[in-house]
Amino acid sequence: MTRPSFDELGMATAELWASRSADAKVRVGACLLDRWNRVVGVGYNGRAAGEPNERESLEQGHSGFIHAEVNALLAANWNGEGHTLFVTHEPCATCARLIINSRRVSRVVFRIGYTEVARADAGLPSGARILRAAGLTVVAAT
């Protein structure tokens, strides 16, 4: 019998939570594991509590949704340091900075790359590059 690795379980959990998103364009999920591989937070991209769960605009960066990473960080029942954040998509620059400022996440694993067109056109760093520059381990899962 082959058991899934904790990385596989973390990503599968993020993908499961992505299925809760009402975003017709991109459904993102996140799962936060502590250093003992226990789930301490989950999230998906969606509107604020009580708001209609519909996208405000199809334009990139203007969906009106709170990002999955932010929802997972807000919901976290933190357990020390050294957490790993699993996200179905590469974090945007803003989420990368919020992850860094949590001061509890040391590793980020994502499945699908994400390009913020306006940042790329301006030569600004991606979310993954921002995370790496801050000393976090970043893994693009396959």
Sequence and secondary structure as in RCSB ss.txt:
>XXXX:A:sequence
MTRPSFDELGMATAELWASRSADAKVRVGACLLDRWNRVVGVGYNGRAAGEPNERESLEQGHSGFIHAEVNALLA
ANWNGEGHTLFVTHEPCATCARLIINSRRVSRVVFRIGYTEVARADAGLPSGARILRAAGLTVVAAT
>XXXX:A:secstr
     HHHHHHHHHHHHHTT   SS   EEEEE TTS EEEEEE B  TTS SS S SSTT S  B HHHHHHHH
    SS EEEEEEE   HHHHHHHHHHS EEEEEEEE    HHHHHTT   HHHHHHHTT EEEE  
